Amino acid sequence: MLAAAGDVALAITEAATNAVVHAYRDGAPGQMRVVACARADGLVVVVRDYGCGMQPNPDSPGLGLGLSVIGAVAHEMNIERPDDGGTRIRIHFRVALRAAAASAS
């Protein structure tokens, strides 16, 4: 299944929102990095925070569906816990890169 541009945008937005809401609690400042790499088999996007890592958050304002949404629109999703803390979500999309580049121009 090829991912549509809207699916890619939705997944990245969900991952970034998770970092903002969950990684830095109580208004603590922090960094987030988003990196995208085109590959022969599609697109890989990594959303990384340096916060508290994945922990239960009873004060979460959402429904808790973000990771499920990402998993539903992506070809593959991996949640990683780097040794230096935080959370890294690696999302792989199968996209038609040539078609996407042609429609963007």
C-alpha positions as CSV (number, residue, x, y, z in Angstrom):
1,M,0.0,0.0,0.0
2,L,1.4,3.4,-1.0
3,A,1.0,6.2,1.5
4,A,-0.7,9.4,0.5
5,A,0.8,12.8,1.3
6,G,-2.0,13.3,3.8
7,D,-1.2,10.1,5.6
8,V,2.5,11.1,5.9
9,A,1.5,14.5,7.3
10,L,-1.0,13.0,9.8
11,A,1.6,10.5,11.1
12,I,4.3,13.1,11.5
13,T,1.9,15.5,13.2
14,E,0.8,12.7,15.6
15,A,4.4,11.9,16.5
16,A,5.4,15.5,17.0
17,T,2.3,16.1,19.1
18,N,3.2,13.1,21.3
19,A,6.6,14.6,21.9
20,V,5.2,18.0,22.8
21,V,2.5,16.6,25.1
22,H,4.3,13.7,26.7
23,A,8.1,14.3,26.6
24,Y,8.2,17.6,28.3
25,R,5.6,17.7,31.1
26,D,4.6,20.6,33.4
27,G,5.7,23.2,30.8
28,A,9.4,22.0,30.8
29,P,11.2,23.2,27.6
30,G,12.9,20.7,25.4
31,Q,14.0,19.9,21.9
32,M,12.5,17.8,19.1
33,R,14.2,16.6,15.9
34,V,12.4,15.5,12.8
35,V,14.5,14.0,10.0
36,A,13.2,12.6,6.7
37,C,15.2,10.4,4.3
38,A,14.1,9.3,0.9
39,R,15.0,5.6,0.2
40,A,14.5,3.4,-2.8
41,D,11.6,1.7,-1.1
42,G,9.9,4.9,0.2
43,L,10.3,7.5,2.9
44,V,11.6,7.1,6.4
45,V,10.8,9.9,9.0
46,V,12.2,9.9,12.5
47,V,10.7,12.1,15.2
48,R,13.0,12.3,18.3
49,D,12.6,14.0,21.6
50,Y,15.0,14.2,24.5
51,G,12.4,14.2,27.3
52,C,11.3,11.8,30.0
53,G,10.7,8.8,27.7
54,M,7.5,6.8,27.3
55,Q,5.7,6.8,30.7
56,P,2.0,6.7,31.6
57,N,0.5,10.2,31.6
58,P,-2.8,10.3,33.5
59,D,-3.1,14.0,32.7
60,S,-3.0,13.4,28.9
61,P,-5.5,15.7,27.2
62,G,-6.0,13.3,24.2
63,L,-7.7,9.9,23.7
64,G,-4.4,8.0,23.5
65,L,-4.8,7.1,19.8
66,G,-1.7,8.8,18.4
67,L,0.5,5.7,18.0
68,S,-2.4,3.7,16.7
69,V,-3.1,6.3,14.0
70,I,0.6,6.3,13.0
71,G,0.6,2.5,12.8
72,A,-2.6,2.5,10.7
73,V,-1.2,4.9,8.0
74,A,2.5,3.8,8.0
75,H,4.0,0.7,6.4
76,E,6.1,0.2,9.5
77,M,6.7,2.0,12.8
78,N,9.3,1.4,15.5
79,I,9.4,3.0,18.9
80,E,12.9,3.3,20.3
81,R,14.3,4.3,23.6
82,P,17.8,5.8,23.0
83,D,20.4,5.3,25.7
84,D,20.6,9.0,26.3
85,G,16.9,9.3,27.1
86,G,13.8,10.4,25.3
87,T,11.9,8.6,22.6
88,R,12.6,8.0,18.9
89,I,9.7,7.1,16.6
90,R,10.9,5.7,13.2
91,I,8.1,5.7,10.6
92,H,8.5,4.0,7.2
93,F,6.1,4.9,4.4
94,R,5.9,3.2,1.0
95,V,5.5,6.1,-1.4
96,A,5.9,6.7,-5.1
97,L,8.8,9.1,-4.8
98,R,9.0,10.0,-8.5
99,A,5.3,10.7,-8.6
100,A,5.5,12.8,-5.5
101,A,8.4,14.8,-6.8
102,A,6.6,15.4,-10.1
103,S,3.4,16.6,-8.4
104,A,5.3,19.0,-6.1
105,S,6.8,20.9,-9.0
